[in-house]
Amino acid sequence: MDEPTPAVRLDPWSERDAALLRDLNAPELTAHLGGPETGEQLERRHLRYVRMSSGEPSAGRMFRIVLLPEGEPAGGIGFWDRSWDGGTVHETGWTVLPGFQGRGVATAAAREVVARARAAGLRRYLHAFPSVDNPASNAVCRRAGFELLGERDFEYPPGRPMRCNDWRADLGRPQGVSP
């Protein structure tokens, strides 16, 4: 029997989350993403996350995952636009700190980010592209209600080919789009 999913809150990424991003850049947390980024790359990523979370939702959103009721930062998650199969979709990705892994935190956050992307009303689909060699992230997709579309070739970071699973959540019809 599955354990109950913990309660999480997604707070918009802010200036104060630079230290969290450094913690999420650990080798064991970035093994499926090409490894840790340099300090300069992290600074650019952090500034991009802050901009995404303070502008219009069309640019996407990044969030700090907060475990409740403790209020402890447990990781990061977000959604952003990606060109995919001739159209534009939202993509999501997440990282959870080691002390919070295996407790359903990523699944709870993934369900909440689906709700946030759906509420933004901009795209029909939200995709996740975990490496086929990352059983934990693939399990999060399955438990969060994403549909597995199959394996695909992917490049992340740019210049680094990988084999990933293409998972998709249907967000419904975007706002302002007729049937």
N, C-alpha and C positions, 0 to 999 in steps of 0.2 A: 504494500500500500504506500502511495506517495505521501510524503510529509506535506503539511499545509504550506502554501506559498507565503513567504514573509511579506509584510507591508513595507512598501518603499514609497518615497516621494521623489519626484524629479524636479530639481531646482535648476533654473537657467544657469548656464556656465557663466562665471564672472571672473573679474580680476583676481579675486582671492583663491582661485582654483589652480594657480600655477604650480603650487607644491603637489597637489593631487595629480596633475598631469605628469610631473617628474616621477612620482611613485608608480604611475601606470606605465611608465616607459621602461620598466625592469625587463631584463632579458627573458625571464620565464613567462612574462605576460605578452611579449612581442615576438615570440618564437615563430608563430604562424603568420606574422606580418612583416617579415624581413629583418627583424631584430630592432634593437633600440635606435632611436633617432639621436642626432647630435644636439647639443644645447641650443644651437642656432635654429635647427629645425623645430625643436620643441617650442621655442619662443614664437616662431611664426605660426605654429599650430595653435598655440594658446591664444594669440591675438585674433586668429581667424575664428576660433570658437567663441570668443567674447563678442566679436562683431556679429556672428551668426545669431547669437542669443539676445542681441539688443536691437536688431532690425526687424524687417518684415519676415514673416514665416516663409516666404518664397525662397529665401536664401537657406532654408533649413534651420534646424535648432540643435544645439548641444546642451546636455544636461549633466549635472552632478547627481549620481544616484545616492540617495540618503536612506539608510536603514531606519525604520521606525519600530518602536518608539524612541530608540536611543538617540537618533539624530546624527549618527556617525556617517561620514562620507564613505561609501563602499565602492565607488567606481564612476565610470562615465558612459554615456550612451547618447545617441543623437540620430538625426535623419537629415539628409541633404539630397539635392538633385544629382542624377546620373543619367547620361545618355545610355540607352540599353535597347538593343534589338529594334532600332529605328525610331524609338520614341524617348520620352523623358519619364523617368520613374523616380521615386524616392528610394534611397539606399539607407540602411541602418547598420550600425556596428556598435560594439560595446566592449568594455574591459572592466573586470571586477577584481579588486584587490585580493590577494591570496587568503587573508583571514576571513573573507566573506564567501569564498567559492564553495560550491557543493551544498549550499543552503537555499537555493532557489531564488537568490537575489537577482541574477541576470534574467531569469524567466519572468519574474515580476516586473522588472524594468522594461523588458521587451514588450510585454503586454501593454504597459503604460505608454511606451513610445508609439505603438500602433495606434492607440487611442489619440495621442497628440497629433500624429500625422493625419489621421482621419479627420480630426477637428479642424486642421489647417485647410482641408478641403481643396487642395491644389492638384493632387495626383491620384490616379486610380489604384496604383500598386506601390507597395513598400517591399523592397527586396533586401535580403541578407545574403552574403556570399562567403560563408566560412569555408576554410580549406577542408578538403575531404579528409585530411589527416587530423582534424580538430574535432574529436567526438563530443567534447563538452559543448562547444558552440552549436554544433548540429543538433544536439539534444535540446538546447535552449529554443532553437527555431521550432522543433517539433512540439515541445511542450507549450510554446507561446501561440500555437495555432497557425503557423506558417505552412504553406503547401510546398512540398519538394517537387521542383520542376525537372531536376536532373543535374548531372555534372556538366560543368562548363570550364573552358580555359579562361583564365583571368590574369590580369597583370597588376600586382600590388606588392610593394610600391612600384611606380612606373619603372619598367625595365626588368622586373623580376616576375617571370611567368610562374603561375601556380594553377593547380587544379582545384576548383571549388565546387560546392553545391550551390545551386540557385534556388533559394527559398523565397516564396512570395506570399504576402498578406494582401488580401483584397480590401481596399479602403472605401469602396463604393464609388459612385459617380462623383467626379470633382464638381465643385460649385460652379454654376454658370454654364455647364455643359448640358446640352439637350440630348435626349435619348437617341 
